[in-house]
Amino acid sequence: MIRNIVLDMGNVLLDFDPEFVMDQFCSSAEEKDIIRKELFRGPEWLMADRGDIKDKERFDLVKARVPYKYHQALKNCANRWDICMKPIEGAEEFCRYVKDHGYGIYVLSNASDLFYTYFPKFLPLDFFDGVFVSADFHMLKPDIRIYETFLSKYGLKASECLFIDDRQENVEGAMKAGMNAIRFTGDHKAGISYLEEISRA
C-alpha cells in the first residue's frame, strides 16, 4: 500500500528553465551557447548539487572558461538563475491533494544550498513531512545510496513510497532501492487520477 508520496523538485514542482534565465541576461546566441555549456552544463552545477561547493562560488569557478566580455551576463545567470523557479501548473494543488488525503509528503531533490532561498516561496518547508536536499548529504540521484539514506532518515519503508521524478534515470534509481516510482510528464491532474486509481485497487 502506498502511504507516502516522494516528489522531485525541479521540473516537477518548480520549473527549472535555464533558457528563460539566459533570455533575460544574454544578448547573443553565442553568449547563450557559451553560458549554457560552461554554467548550466558544466561540472560546477553538479558540484553544487552534491554540496562540494556553495551556489555563490559557482561564478568564480566558471568565469575562467568564459570570455571576459561575457562575464557580466555569466555573473547575472550564475547569481540569479533561480528567477526561473516558478511553480509548475497544478503543483501546489497536487501537493495539497496528497496531504489532504492522508499521505505522507516528501521532497527528494538534487539541489544546491540555494534551494532554501527559493523553495519556501512555493510552500513552507514545514508543509512537508520531510525535505531531503542532495547538497546536504553529498550524494546525487540516481545513486541508490541517496534513496536508501532518504528512507533511513525518515524511517520509511520503500514499498510504501511512490517516487515521482521527471528524469527516467532517477525513477529507475528509486526502483532499484525498492520504491514504487513513476515519471512525471507535466500533468499533475494525471497524478491525482493515478492516486485515485491506486486507492481503489
Contact map, one row per residue, 1 for C-alpha under 8 A:
111000000000000000000000000000000000000000000000000000000000000000000000000000000000000000000000000000000000000000000000000000000000000000000000000000000000001100000000000000000000000000000000000000000
111110000000000000000000000000000000000000000000000000000000000000000000000000000000000000000000000000000000000000000000000000000000000000000000000000000000001111000000000000000000000000000000000000000
111110000000000000000000000000000000000000000000000000000000000000000000000000000000000000000000000001110000000000000000000000000000000000000000000000000000000110000000000000000000000000000000000000000
011111000000000000000000000000000000000000000000000000000000000000000000000000000000000000000000000000111100000000000000000000000000000000000000000000000000000111000000000000000000000000000000000000000
011111100000000000000000000000000000000000000000000000000000000000000000000000000000000000000000010000111100000000000000000000000000000000000000000000000000000011110000000000000000000000000000000000000
000111110000000000000000000000000000000000000000000000000000000000000000000000000000000000000000000000001111000000000000000000000000000000000000000000000000000011110000000000000000000000000000000000000
000011111001100000000000000000000000000000000000000000000000000000000000000000000000000000000000000000001111100000000000000000000000000000000000000000000000000000111000000000000000000000000000000000000
000001111111100000000000000000000000000000000000000000000000000000000000000000000000000000000000000000000011110000000000000000000000000000000000000000000000000000111100000000000000000000000000000000000
000000111111110000000000000000000000000000000000000000000000000000000000000000000000000000000000000000000011110000000000000000000000000000000000000000000000000000001000000000000000000000000000000000000
000000011111111100000000000000000000000000000000000000000000000000000000000000000000000000000000000000000000100000000000000000000000000000000000000000000000000000000000000000000000000000000000000000000
000000011111111100000000000000000000000000000000000000000000000000000000000000000000000100000000000000000000000000000000000000000000000000000000000000000000000000000100000000000000000000000000000000000
000000111111111000000000000000000000000000000000000000000000000000000000000000000000000100100000000000000000000000000000000000000000000000000000000000000000000000011100000000000000000101000000000000000
000000111111111000000000000000000000000000000000000000000000000000000000000000000000001100110000000000000000000000000000000000000000000000000000000000000000000000000000000000000000000000000000000000000
000000001111111100000000000000000000000000000000000000000000000000000000000000000000111100100000000000000000000000000000000000000000000000000000000000000000000000000000000000000000000000000000000000000
000000000111111110000000000000000000000000000000000000000000000000000000000000000001111100000000000000000000000000000000000000000000000000000000000000000000000000000000000000000000000000000000000000000
000000000110011111000000000000000000000000000000000000000000000000000000000000000101110000000000000000000000000000000000000000000000000000000000000000000000000000000000000000000000000000000000000000000
000000000000001111111000000000000000000000000000000000000000000000000000000000000001100000000000000000000000000000000000000000000000000000000000000000000000000000000000000000000000000000000000000000000
000000000000000111111100000000000001000100000000000000000000000000000000000000001001000000000000000000000000000000000000000000000000000000000000000000000000000000000000000000000000000000000000000000000
000000000000000011111110000000000000000000000000000000000000000000000000000000000000000000000000000000000000000000000000000000000000000000000000000000000000000000000000000000000000000000000000000000000
000000000000000011111111000000000000000000000000000000000000000000000000000000000001000000000000000000000000000000000000000000000000000000000000000000000000000000000000000000000000000000000000000000000
000000000000000011111111100000000000000000000000000000000000000000000000000010011011000000000000000000000000000000000000000000000000000000000000000000000000000000000000000000000000000000000000000000000
000000000000000001111111110000010000000000000000000000000000000000000000000010000000000000000000000000000000000000000000000000000000000000000000000000000000000000000000000000000000000000000000000000000
000000000000000000111111111000000000000000000000000000000000000000000000000000000000000000000000000000000000000000000000000000000000000000000000000000000000000000000000000000000000000000000000000000000
000000000000000000011111110000000000000000000000000000000000000000000000000000000000000000000000000000000000000000000000000000000000000000000000000000000000000000000000000000000000000000000000000000000
000000000000000000001111111000000000000000000000000000000000000000000000100110000000000000000000000000000000000000000000000000000000000000000000000000000000000000000000000000000000000000000000000000000
000000000000000000000111111110110000000000000000000000000000000000000000100000000000000000000000000000000000000000000000000000000000000000000000000000000000000000000000000000000000000000000000000000000
000000000000000000000010111110110000000000000000000000000000000000000000000000000000000000000000000000000000000000000000000000000000000000000000000000000000000000000000000000000000000000000000000000000
000000000000000000000000011111110000000000000000000000000000000000000000000000000000000000000000000000000000000000000000000000000000000000000000000000000000000000000000000000000000000000000000000000000
000000000000000000000000011111111000000000000000000000000000000000000000000000000000000000000000000000000000000000000000000000000000000000000000000000000000000000000000000000000000000000000000000000000
000000000000000000000000000111111100000000000000000000000000000000000000000000000000000000000000000000000000000000000000000000000000000000000000000000000000000000000000000000000000000000000000000000000
000000000000000000000000011111111110000000000000000000000000000000000100000000000000000000000000000000000000000000000000000000000000000000000000000000000000000000000000000000000000000000000000000000000
000000000000000000000100011111111111000000000000000000000000000000000000000000000000000000000000000000000000000000000000000000000000000000000000000000000000000000000000000000000000000000000000000000000
000000000000000000000000000011111111100000000000000000000000000000000000000000000000000000000000000000000000000000000000000000000000000000000000000000000000000000000000000000000000000000000000000000000
000000000000000000000000000001111111110000000000000000000000000001000000000000000000000000000000000000000000000000000000000000000000000000000000000000000000000000000000000000000000000000000000000000000
000000000000000000000000000000111111111100000000000000000000000001000000010000000000000000000000000000000000000000000000000000000000000000000000000000000000000000000000000000000000000000000000000000000
000000000000000001000000000000011111111110000000000000000000000000000000000000000000000000000000000000000000000000000000000000000000000000000000000000000000000000000000000000000000000000000000000000000
000000000000000000000000000000001111111111000000000000000000000000000000000000000000000000000000000000000000000000000000000000000000000000000000000000000000000000000000000000000000000000000000000000000
000000000000000000000000000000000111111111000000000000000000010011000000000000000000000000000000000000000000000000000000000000000000000000000000000000000000000000000000000000000000000000000000000000000
000000000000000000000000000000000011111111011000000000000000010000000000010001000000000000000000000000000000000000000000000000000000000000000000000000000000000000000000000000000000000000000000000000000
000000000000000001000000000000000011111111001000000000000000000000000000000000000000000000000000000000000000000000000000000000000000000000000000000000000000000000000000000000000000000000000000000000000
000000000000000000000000000000000001111111101000000000000000000000000000000000000000000000000000000000000000000000000000000000000000000000000000000000000000000000000000000000000000000000000000000000000
000000000000000000000000000000000000111111111100000000000000010000000000000000000000000000000000000000000000000000000000000000000000000000000000000000000000000000000000000000000000000000000000000000000
000000000000000000000000000000000000000011111110000000000000000000000000000000000000000000000000000000000000000000000000000000000000000000000000000000000000000000000000000000000000000000000000000000000
000000000000000000000000000000000000001001111111000010000100110000000000000000000000000000000000000000000000000000000000000000000000000000000000000000000000000000000000000000000000000000000000000000000
000000000000000000000000000000000000001111111111100000000100000000000000000000000000000000000000000000000000000000000000000000000000000000000000000000000000000000000000000000000000000000000000000000000
000000000000000000000000000000000000000001111111110000000000000000000000000000000000000000000000000000000000000000000000000000000000000000000000000000000000000000000000000000000000000000000000000000000
000000000000000000000000000000000000000000111111111110000000000000000000000000000000000000000000000000000000000000000000000000000000000000000000000000000000000000000000000000000000000000000000000000000
000000000000000000000000000000000000000000011111111111100100000000000000000000000000000000000000000000000000001110000000000000000000001000000000000000000000000000000000000000000000000000000000000000000
000000000000000000000000000000000000000000001111111100000000000000000000000000000000000000000000000000000000011110000000000000000000011001010000000000000000000000000000000000000000000000000000000000000
000000000000000000000000000000000000000000000111111110000000000000000000000000000000000000000000000000000000011100000000000000000000011111110000000000000000000000000000000000000000000000000000000000000
000000000000000000000000000000000000000000000011111111000000000000000000000000000000000000000000000000000000000110000000000000000000011111100000000000000000000000000000000000000000000000000000000000000
000000000000000000000000000000000000000000000011111111000000000000000000000000000000000000000000000000000000000000000000000000000000001001000000000000000000000000000000000000000000000000000000000000000
000000000000000000000000000000000000000000010011011111101100000000000000000000000000000000000000000000000000000000000000000000000000000000000000000000000000000000000000000000000000000000000000000000000
000000000000000000000000000000000000000000000001001111111100000000000000000000000000000000000000000000000000000110000000000000000000000000000000000000000000000000000000000000000000000000000000000000000
000000000000000000000000000000000000000000000001000011111100000000000000000000000000000000000000000000000000000111000000000000000000000000000000000000000000000000000000000000000000000000000000000000000
000000000000000000000000000000000000000000000000000001111110000000000000000001100000000000000000000000000000000000000000000000000000000000000000000000000000000000000000000000000000000000000000000000000
000000000000000000000000000000000000000000000000000011111111100000000000000000000000000000000000000000000000000000000000000000000000000000000000000000000000000000000000000000000000000000000000000000000
000000000000000000000000000000000000000000011001000011111111110000000000000001000000000000000000000000000000000000000000000000000000000000000000000000000000000000000000000000000000000000000000000000000
000000000000000000000000000000000000000000000000000000011111111000000000011001100000000000000000000000000000000000000000000000000000000000000000000000000000000000000000000000000000000000000000000000000
000000000000000000000000000000000000000000000000000000001111111100000000000000000000000000000000000000000000000000000000000000000000000000000000000000000000000000000000000000000000000000000000000000000
000000000000000000000000000000000000000000010000000000001111111100000000000000000000000000000000000000000000000000000000000000000000000000000000000000000000000000000000000000000000000000000000000000000
000000000000000000000000000000000000011001010000000000000111111111000000000000000000000000000000000000000000000000000000000000000000000000000000000000000000000000000000000000000000000000000000000000000
000000000000000000000000000000000000000000000000000000000011111111110010010000000000000000000000000000000000000000000000000000000000000000000000000000000000000000000000000000000000000000000000000000000
000000000000000000000000000000000000000000000000000000000001111111100000000000000000000000000000000000000000000000000000000000000000000000000000000000000000000000000000000000000000000000000000000000000
000000000000000000000000000000000000010000000000000000000000011111100000000000000000000000000000000000000000000000000000000000000000000000000000000000000000000000000000000000000000000000000000000000000
000000000000000000000000000000000110010000000000000000000000011111110110000000000000000000000000000000000000000000000000000000000000000000000000000000000000000000000000000000000000000000000000000000000
000000000000000000000000000000000000000000000000000000000000001111111110000000000000000000000000000000000000000000000000000000000000000000000000000000000000000000000000000000000000000000000000000000000
000000000000000000000000000000000000000000000000000000000000001001111110000000000000000000000000000000000000000000000000000000000000000000000000000000000000000000000000000000000000000000000000000000000
000000000000000000000000000000000000000000000000000000000000000000111111000000000000000000000000000000000000000000000000000000000000000000000000000000000000000000000000000000000000000000000000000000000
000000000000000000000000000000100000000000000000000000000000000001111111110000000000000000000000000000000000000000000000000000000000000000000000000000000000000000000000000000000000000000000000000000000
000000000000000000000000000000000000000000000000000000000000001001111111111000000000000000000000000000000000000000000000000000000000000000000000000000000000000000000000000000000000000000000000000000000
000000000000000000000000000000000000000000000000000000000000000000001111111100000000000000000000000000000000000000000000000000000000000000000000000000000000000000000000000000000000000000000000000000000
000000000000000000000000110000000000000000000000000000000000000000000111111110000000000000000000000000000000000000000000000000000000000000000000000000000000000000000000000000000000000000000000000000000
000000000000000000000000000000000010001000000000000000000010001000000111111111000000000000000000000000000000000000000000000000000000000000000000000000000000000000000000000000000000000000000000000000000
000000000000000000000000000000000000000000000000000000000010000000000011111111100000000000000000000000000000000000000000000000000000000000000000000000000000000000000000000000000000000000000000000000000
000000000000000000000000100000000000000000000000000000000000000000000001111111111000000000000000000000000000000000000000000000000000000000000000000000000000000000000000000000000000000000000000000000000
000000000000000000001100100000000000000000000000000000000000000000000000111111111000000000000000000000000000000000000000000000000000000000000000000000000000000000000000000000000000000000000000000000000
000000000000000000000000000000000000001000000000000000010110000000000000011111111000000000000000000000000000000000000000000000000000000000000000000000000000000000000000000000000000000000000000000000000
000000000000000000000000000000000000000000000000000000010010000000000000001111111000000000000000000000000000000000000000000000000000000000000000000000000000000000000000000000000000000000000000000000000
000000000000000000001000000000000000000000000000000000000000000000000000000111111110000000000000000000000000000000000000000000000000000000000000000000000000000000000000000000000000000000000000000000000
000000000000000001001000000000000000000000000000000000000000000000000000000111111111000000000000000000000000000000000000000000000000000000000000000000000000000000000000000000000000000000000000000000000
000000000000000100000000000000000000000000000000000000000000000000000000000000011111100000000000000000000000000000000100000000000000000000000000000000000000000000000000000000000000000000000000000000000
000000000000000000001000000000000000000000000000000000000000000000000000000000011111110000000000000000000000000000000000000000000000000000000000000000000000000000000000000000000000000000000000000000000
000000000000001111011000000000000000000000000000000000000000000000000000000000001111110000000000000000000000000000000000000000000000000000000000000000000000000000000000000000000000000000000000000000000
000000000000011110000000000000000000000000000000000000000000000000000000000000000111111000000000000000000000000000000100000000000000000000000000000000000000000000000000000000000000000000000000000000000
000000000000011100000000000000000000000000000000000000000000000000000000000000000011111100000000000000000000000000000000010000000000000000000000000000000000000000000000000000000000000000000000000000000
000000000000111000000000000000000000000000000000000000000000000000000000000000000000111110110000000000000000000000000000010000000000000000000000000000000000000000000000000000000000000000000000000000000
000000000011111000000000000000000000000000000000000000000000000000000000000000000000011111100000000000000000000000000000000000000000000000000000000000000000000000000000000000000000000000000000000000000
000000000000000000000000000000000000000000000000000000000000000000000000000000000000001111110000000000000000000000000000000000000000000000000000000000000000000000000000000000000000000000010000000000000
000000000000000000000000000000000000000000000000000000000000000000000000000000000000000111111100000000000000000000000000000000000000000000000000000000000000000000000000000000000000000000111000000000000
000000000001110000000000000000000000000000000000000000000000000000000000000000000000001111111110000000000000000000000000000000000000000000000000000000000000000000000000000000000000000000010000000000000
000000000000100000000000000000000000000000000000000000000000000000000000000000000000001011111111000000000000000000000000011000000000000000000000000000000000000000000000000000000000000000000000000000000
000000000000000000000000000000000000000000000000000000000000000000000000000000000000000001111111100000000000000000000000000000000000000000000000000000000000000000000000000000000000000000000000000000000
000000000000000000000000000000000000000000000000000000000000000000000000000000000000000001111111110000000000000000000000000000000000000000000000000000000000000000000000000000000000000000011011000000000
000000000000000000000000000000000000000000000000000000000000000000000000000000000000000000111111111000001000000000000000000000000000000000000000000000000000000000000000000000000000000000000000000000000
000000000000000000000000000000000000000000000000000000000000000000000000000000000000000000011111111100000000000000000000000000000000000000000000000000000000000000000000000000000000000000000000000000000
000000000000000000000000000000000000000000000000000000000000000000000000000000000000000000001111111110000000000000000000000000000000000000000000000000000000000000000000000000000000000000000001000000000
000010000000000000000000000000000000000000000000000000000000000000000000000000000000000000000111111111111000000000000000000000000000000000000000000000000000000000000000000000000000000000000000000000000
000000000000000000000000000000000000000000000000000000000000000000000000000000000000000000000011111111111000000000000000000000000000000000000000000000000000000000000000000000000000000000000000000000000
000000000000000000000000000000000000000000000000000000000000000000000000000000000000000000000001111111100000000000000000000000000000000000000000000000000000000000000000000000000000000000000000000000000
000000000000000000000000000000000000000000000000000000000000000000000000000000000000000000000000111111100000000000000000000000000000000000000000000000000000000000000000000000000000000000000000000000000
001000000000000000000000000000000000000000000000000000000000000000000000000000000000000000000000011111110000000000000000000000000000000000000000000000000000000000000000000000000000000000000000000000000
001110000000000000000000000000000000000000000000000000000000000000000000000000000000000000000000011111111000000000000000000000000000000000000000000000000000000000000000000000000000000000000000000000000
001110000000000000000000000000000000000000000000000000000000000000000000000000000000000000000000011001111100000000000000000000011000000000000000000000000000000000000000000000000000000000000000000000000
000111100000000000000000000000000000000000000000000000000000000000000000000000000000000000000010011000111110000000000000000000011100000000000000000000000000000000000000000000000000000000000000000000000
000111100000000000000000000000000000000000000000000000000000000000000000000000000000000000000000000000011111000000000000000000011111000000000000000000000000000000000000000000000000000000000000000000000
000001111000000000000000000000000000000000000000000000000000000000000000000000000000000000000000000000001111100000000000000000010111100000000000000000000000000000000000000000000000000000000000000000000
000001111000000000000000000000000000000000000000000000000000000000000000000000000000000000000000000000000111110000000000000000000011110000000000000001000000000000000000000000000000000000000000000000000
000000111100000000000000000000000000000000000000000000000000000000000000000000000000000000000000000000000011111000000000000000000001110000001000000000000000000000000000000000000000000000000000000000000
000000011000000000000000000000000000000000000000110000000000000000000000000000000000000000000000000000000001111100000000000000000000111000011000000000000000000000000000000000000000000000000000000000000
000000000000000000000000000000000000000000000001110000000000000000000000000000000000000000000000000000000000111111100000000000000000111000000000000000000000000000000000000000000000000000000000000000000
000000000000000000000000000000000000000000000001111001100000000000000000000000000000000000000000000000000000011111100000000000000000111000000000000000000000000000000000000000000000000000000000000000000
000000000000000000000000000000000000000000000001101001100000000000000000000000000000000000000000000000000000001111110000000000000000001100000000000000000000000000000000000000000000000000000000000000000
000000000000000000000000000000000000000000000000000000100000000000000000000000000000000000000000000000000000001111111100000000000000000000000000000000000000000000000000000000000000000000000000000000000
000000000000000000000000000000000000000000000000000000000000000000000000000000000000000000000000000000000000001111111110000000000000100000000000000000000000000000000000000000000000000000000000000000000
000000000000000000000000000000000000000000000000000000000000000000000000000000000000000000000000000000000000000011111111000000000000000000000000000000000000000000000000000000000000000000000000000000000
000000000000000000000000000000000000000000000000000000000000000000000000000000000000000000000000000000000000000001111111100000000000000000000000000000000000000000000000000000000000000000000000000000000
000000000000000000000000000000000000000000000000000000000000000000000000000000000100100000000000000000000000000001111111110000000000000000000000000000000000000000000000000000000000000000000000000000000
000000000000000000000000000000000000000000000000000000000000000000000000000000000000000000000000000000000000000000111111111110000000000000000000000000000000000000000000000000000000000000000000000000000
000000000000000000000000000000000000000000000000000000000000000000000000000000000000000000000000000000000000000000011111111110000000000000000000000000000000000000000000000000000000000000000000000000000
000000000000000000000000000000000000000000000000000000000000000000000000000000000000000000000000000000000000000000001111111100000000000000000000000000000000000000000000000000000000000000000000000000000
000000000000000000000000000000000000000000000000000000000000000000000000000000000000011000010000000000000000000000000111111100000000000000000000000000000000000000000000000000000000000000000000000000000
000000000000000000000000000000000000000000000000000000000000000000000000000000000000000000010000000000000000000000000011111110100000000000000000000000000000000000000000000000000000000000000000000000000
000000000000000000000000000000000000000000000000000000000000000000000000000000000000000000000000000000000000000000000011111111110000000000000000000000000000000000000000000000000000000000000000000000000
000000000000000000000000000000000000000000000000000000000000000000000000000000000000000000000000000000000000000000000011001111110110000000000000000000000000000000000000000000000000000000000000000000000
000000000000000000000000000000000000000000000000000000000000000000000000000000000000000000000000000000000000000000000000000111111100000000000000000000000000000000000000000000000000000000000000000000000
000000000000000000000000000000000000000000000000000000000000000000000000000000000000000000000000000000000000000000000000001111111000000000000000000000000000000000000000000000000000000000000000000000000
000000000000000000000000000000000000000000000000000000000000000000000000000000000000000000000000000000011110000000000000000111111110000000000000000000000000000000000000000000000000000000000000000000000
000000000000000000000000000000000000000000000000000000000000000000000000000000000000000000000000000000011100000000000000000001111110000000000000000000000000000000000000000000000000000000000000000000000
000000000000000000000000000000000000000000000000000000000000000000000000000000000000000000000000000000001110000000000000000011011111000000000000000000000100000000000000000000000000000000000000000000000
000000000000000000000000000000000000000000000000000000000000000000000000000000000000000000000000000000000111000000000000000010011111100000000000000000000000000000000000000000000000000000000000000000000
000000000000000000000000000000000000000000000000000000000000000000000000000000000000000000000000000000000111100000000000000000000111110100000000000001000000000000000000000000000000000000000000000000000
000000000000000000000000000000000000000000000000000000000000000000000000000000000000000000000000000000000011111100100000000000000011111110000000000000000000000000000000000000000000000000000000000000000
000000000000000000000000000000000000000000000000111000000000000000000000000000000000000000000000000000000001111100000000000000000001111111111000010000000000000000000000000000000000000000000000000000000
000000000000000000000000000000000000000000000001111100000000000000000000000000000000000000000000000000000000011110000000000000000000111111100000000000000000000000000000000000000000000000000000000000000
000000000000000000000000000000000000000000000000011000000000000000000000000000000000000000000000000000000000000010000000000000000001111111000000000000000000000000000000000000000000000000000000000000000
000000000000000000000000000000000000000000000000011000000000000000000000000000000000000000000000000000000000000000000000000000000000111111100000000000000000000000000000000000000000000000000000000000000
000000000000000000000000000000000000000000000000111100000000000000000000000000000000000000000000000000000000000000000000000000000000011111110000000000000000000000000000000000000000000000000000000000000
000000000000000000000000000000000000000000000000011000000000000000000000000000000000000000000000000000000000000000000000000000000000011011111010110000000000000000000000000000000000000000000000000000000
000000000000000000000000000000000000000000000000110000000000000000000000000000000000000000000000000000000000010000000000000000000000010001111110010000000000000000000000000000000000000000000000000000000
000000000000000000000000000000000000000000000000000000000000000000000000000000000000000000000000000000000000110000000000000000000000010000111111011000000000000000000000010010000000000000000000000000000
000000000000000000000000000000000000000000000000000000000000000000000000000000000000000000000000000000000000000000000000000000000000000000011111010000000000000000000000111111000000000000000000000000000
000000000000000000000000000000000000000000000000000000000000000000000000000000000000000000000000000000000000000000000000000000000000000000111111111000000000000000000000000010000000000000000000000000000
000000000000000000000000000000000000000000000000000000000000000000000000000000000000000000000000000000000000000000000000000000000000000000001111111100000000000000000000000011011000000000000000000000000
000000000000000000000000000000000000000000000000000000000000000000000000000000000000000000000000000000000000000000000000000000000000000000100011111110000000000000000000000000000000000000000000000000000
000000000000000000000000000000000000000000000000000000000000000000000000000000000000000000000000000000000000000000000000000000000000010000111111111111000000000000000000000000000000000000000000000000000
000000000000000000000000000000000000000000000000000000000000000000000000000000000000000000000000000000000000000000000000000000000000000000001011111111100000000000000000000011001000000000000000000000000
000000000000000000000000000000000000000000000000000000000000000000000000000000000000000000000000000000000000000000000000000000000000000000000001111111110000000000000000000000001000000000000000000000000
000000000000000000000000000000000000000000000000000000000000000000000000000000000000000000000000000000000000000000000000000000000000000000000000111111111000000000000000000000000000000000000000000000000
000000000000000000000000000000000000000000000000000000000000000000000000000000000000000000000000000000000001000000000000000000000001000000000000011111111100000000000000000000000000000000000000000000000
000000000000000000000000000000000000000000000000000000000000000000000000000000000000000000000000000000000000000000000000000000000000000000000000001111111111110000000000000000000000000000000000000000000
000000000000000000000000000000000000000000000000000000000000000000000000000000000000000000000000000000000000000000000000000000000000000000000000000111111111000000000000000000000000000000000000000000000
000000000000000000000000000000000000000000000000000000000000000000000000000000000000000000000000000000000000000000000000000000000000000000000000000011111111000000000000000000000000000000000000000000000
000000000000000000000000000000000000000000000000000000000000000000000000000000000000000000000000000000000000000000000000000000000100000000000000000001111111000000000000000000000000000000000000000000000
000000000000000000000000000000000000000000000000000000000000000000000000000000000000000000000000000000000000000000000000000000000000000000000000000000111111100000000000000000000000000000000000000000000
000000000000000000000000000000000000000000000000000000000000000000000000000000000000000000000000000000000000000000000000000000000000000000000000000000111111110110000000000000000000000000000000000000000
000000000000000000000000000000000000000000000000000000000000000000000000000000000000000000000000000000000000000000000000000000000000000000000000000000100011111110000000000000000000000000000000000000000
000000000000000000000000000000000000000000000000000000000000000000000000000000000000000000000000000000000000000000000000000000000000000000000000000000100001111110000000000000001111000000000000000000000
110000000000000000000000000000000000000000000000000000000000000000000000000000000000000000000000000000000000000000000000000000000000000000000000000000000000111110000000000000000111000000000000000000000
111100000000000000000000000000000000000000000000000000000000000000000000000000000000000000000000000000000000000000000000000000000000000000000000000000000001111111000000000000000011000000000000000000000
011111000000000000000000000000000000000000000000000000000000000000000000000000000000000000000000000000000000000000000000000000000000000000000000000000000001111111100000000000000011000000000000000000000
010111000000000000000000000000000000000000000000000000000000000000000000000000000000000000000000000000000000000000000000000000000000000000000000000000000000000111110000000000000011110000000000000000000
000011110000000000000000000000000000000000000000000000000000000000000000000000000000000000000000000000000000000000000000000000000000000000000000000000000000000011111000001001000011110000000000000000000
000011110001000000000000000000000000000000000000000000000000000000000000000000000000000000000000000000000000000000000000000000000000000000000000000000000000000001111100001000000000111100000000000000000
000000111001000000000000000000000000000000000000000000000000000000000000000000000000000000000000000000000000000000000000000000000000000000000000000000000000000000111111011000000000111100000000000000000
000000010011000000000000000000000000000000000000000000000000000000000000000000000000000000000000000000000000000000000000000000000000000000000000000000000000000000011111011000000000001110000000000000000
000000000000000000000000000000000000000000000000000000000000000000000000000000000000000000000000000000000000000000000000000000000000000000000000000000000000000000001111111000000000001100000000000000000
000000000000000000000000000000000000000000000000000000000000000000000000000000000000000000000000000000000000000000000000000000000000000000000000000000000000000000001111111100000000001000000000000000000
000000000000000000000000000000000000000000000000000000000000000000000000000000000000000000000000000000000000000000000000000000000000000000000100000000000000000000000011111110000000000000000000000000000
000000000000000000000000000000000000000000000000000000000000000000000000000000000000000000000000000000000000000000000000000000000000000000001100000000000000000000001111111111000000000000000000000000000
000000000000000000000000000000000000000000000000000000000000000000000000000000000000000000000000000000000000000000000000000000000000000000000100000000000000000000111111111111100000111000000000000000000
000000000000000000000000000000000000000000000000000000000000000000000000000000000000000000000000000000000000000000000000000000000000000000000100000000000000000000000001111111110000100000000000000000000
000000000000000000000000000000000000000000000000000000000000000000000000000000000000000000000000000000000000000000000000000000000000000000001111001000000000000000000000111111111000000000000000000000000
000000000000000000000000000000000000000000000000000000000000000000000000000000000000000000000000000000000000000000000000000000000000000000000101001000000000000000100000011111111111100000000000000000000
000000000000000000000000000000000000000000000000000000000000000000000000000000000000000000000000000000000000000000000000000000000000000000000000000000000000000000000000001111111111100000000000000000000
000000000000000000000000000000000000000000000000000000000000000000000000000000000000000000000000000000000000000000000000000000000000000000000001000000000000000000000000000111111110000000000000000000000
000000000000000000000000000000000000000000000000000000000000000000000000000000000000000000000000000000000000000000000000000000000000000000000001001100000000010000000000000011111110000000000000000000000
000000000000000000000000000000000000000000000000000000000000000000000000000000000000000000000000000000000000000000000000000000000000000000000000000000000000011000000000000001111111000000000000000000000
000000000000000000000000000000000000000000000000000000000000000000000000000000000000000000000000000000000000000000000000000000000000000000000000000000000000011111100000000001111111100000000000000000000
000000000000000000000000000000000000000000000000000000000000000000000000000000000000000000000000000000000000000000000000000000000000000000000000000000000000011111100000000001100111110000000000000000000
000000000000000000000000000000000000000000000000000000000000000000000000000000000000000000000000000000000000000000000000000000000000000000000000000000000000000001111000001101100011111000000000000000000
000000000000000000000000000000000000000000000000000000000000000000000000000000000000000000000000000000000000000000000000000000000000000000000000000000000000000001111000001000000001111100000000000000000
000000000000000000000000000000000000000000000000000000000000000000000000000000000000000000000000000000000000000000000000000000000000000000000000000000000000000000011111001000000000111110000000000000000
000000000001000000000000000000000000000000000000000000000000000000000000000000000000000000000000000000000000000000000000000000000000000000000000000000000000000000011110000000000000011111100000000000000
000000000000000000000000000000000000000000000000000000000000000000000000000000000000000000000000000000000000000000000000000000000000000000000000000000000000000000000100000000000000001111100000000000000
000000000001000000000000000000000000000000000000000000000000000000000000000000000000000000000000000000000000000000000000000000000000000000000000000000000000000000000000000000000000000111110000000000000
000000000000000000000000000000000000000000000000000000000000000000000000000000000000000001000000000000000000000000000000000000000000000000000000000000000000000000000000000000000000000111111110000000000
000000000000000000000000000000000000000000000000000000000000000000000000000000000000000011100100000000000000000000000000000000000000000000000000000000000000000000000000000000000000000001111111000000000
000000000000000000000000000000000000000000000000000000000000000000000000000000000000000001000100000000000000000000000000000000000000000000000000000000000000000000000000000000000000000000111111100000000
000000000000000000000000000000000000000000000000000000000000000000000000000000000000000000000000000000000000000000000000000000000000000000000000000000000000000000000000000000000000000000111111110000000
000000000000000000000000000000000000000000000000000000000000000000000000000000000000000000000100000000000000000000000000000000000000000000000000000000000000000000000000000000000000000000111111111000000
000000000000000000000000000000000000000000000000000000000000000000000000000000000000000000000100100000000000000000000000000000000000000000000000000000000000000000000000000000000000000000011111111100000
000000000000000000000000000000000000000000000000000000000000000000000000000000000000000000000000000000000000000000000000000000000000000000000000000000000000000000000000000000000000000000001111111110000
000000000000000000000000000000000000000000000000000000000000000000000000000000000000000000000000000000000000000000000000000000000000000000000000000000000000000000000000000000000000000000000111111111000
000000000000000000000000000000000000000000000000000000000000000000000000000000000000000000000000000000000000000000000000000000000000000000000000000000000000000000000000000000000000000000000011111111100
000000000000000000000000000000000000000000000000000000000000000000000000000000000000000000000000000000000000000000000000000000000000000000000000000000000000000000000000000000000000000000000001111111110
000000000000000000000000000000000000000000000000000000000000000000000000000000000000000000000000000000000000000000000000000000000000000000000000000000000000000000000000000000000000000000000000111111111
000000000000000000000000000000000000000000000000000000000000000000000000000000000000000000000000000000000000000000000000000000000000000000000000000000000000000000000000000000000000000000000000011111111
000000000000000000000000000000000000000000000000000000000000000000000000000000000000000000000000000000000000000000000000000000000000000000000000000000000000000000000000000000000000000000000000001111111
000000000000000000000000000000000000000000000000000000000000000000000000000000000000000000000000000000000000000000000000000000000000000000000000000000000000000000000000000000000000000000000000000111111
000000000000000000000000000000000000000000000000000000000000000000000000000000000000000000000000000000000000000000000000000000000000000000000000000000000000000000000000000000000000000000000000000011111
